Amino acid sequence: MKVFLIGAGTMGTGIAQVLMSSSVVDQVYVMSRSREKAKSLIQRCIVKLERLVQKEKMSSEGLKVAVDKVTVVDDYHEVSNCSLVIEAVAEDYEIKKMVLGDICKHISEKTIIASNTSSLSITALAGHVRWPENVIGLHFFNPAPVMELVEIIAGAVTSEETRANVFKFVEDLGKKPVLVDEAPGFIVNRMLIPMLNEAVTILAEGVATKEDIDTAMMFGAHHPMGPLKLSDLIGNDVVLSIMDVIYKETGDSKYRAHPLLRKMVRAGLLGQKTNKGFYEYDNA
Ligand code: CAA
């Protein structure tokens, strides 16, 4: 199976690693805003896969196969040779709409278009595609190579065939699929992101330090990492944009983003990707 992947950010990179490592995927075409970004995505995947080889979780032969199946492309022409297109560009409706419009010029009636949106409406996105019944949400979790779950989101007109094909594909990747009918935040983000926002509220109110908030949830609720660390991992900008979408879609004030979160995003304190968020990082 040939897959076309667009987007070389955190999620695009994680998804690329999953695709490269899968025996059901023969070829992965990667496209980004620039060739350099796409090349750097592949380099980051290779570093992670080499670590797996060092840990004897992947063979050197397996690494070679994974690396050989990925190709950087500068335009959408190879889309016509792929049965699946995964869009993992920025979580911005206008950008996704533009990308879908470009993809559309190269698809056939059989091409499935999956969006790795974390909160936007699949029905609305499908409205920009020639065969909207082929459009579906494919929501991976960060870090994608580690997290087992993938939410599969059906828009209002997504066909049963598209749903079934994507469900099987996710199972073949070795991931755990769950089916969701479109709703703001789907399942996980509807619960998880307001919890992270609540942690920001607790911090802003001076109820506890960031360290104690994180320690509390790790040792009192058995979360693998604290909510503020997790917000830094996801990206505080992504957390804010999901809160804003859920708030806008529901009109419910319980989903209002805390002003501290917004202020941090305006200051560029996005978390791990900018080396500074609630905590400081050294990813150099
Ligand atoms: N890519 C590949 N592998 C990674 C990785 C990455 N980015 N980060 C960690 N790993 C691997 C490590 O290599 C390690 O593998 P081994 O066990 O084989 O050695 C394993 O994952 C565990 O990593 P660490 O030992 O470094 O650290 P850890 O045990 O603390 O686990 C974690 C790190 C997996 C991130 C864990 O803390 C965790 O599960 N955190 C919660 C993550 C979470 O909730 N993600 C969902 C976010 S919500 C989302 O993504 C949706 C959205 O739309 C916003």
Boltz pocket constraint, residues with backbone or C-beta under 6 A from the ligand:
constraints:
  - pocket:
      binder: B
      contacts: [[A, 48], [A, 55], [A, 57], [A, 117], [A, 118], [A, 140], [A, 141], [A, 142], [A, 143], [A, 144], [A, 145], [A, 146], [A, 147], [A, 189], [A, 192], [A, 224], [A, 225], [A, 230], [A, 234], [A, 238]]
      max_distance: 6.0
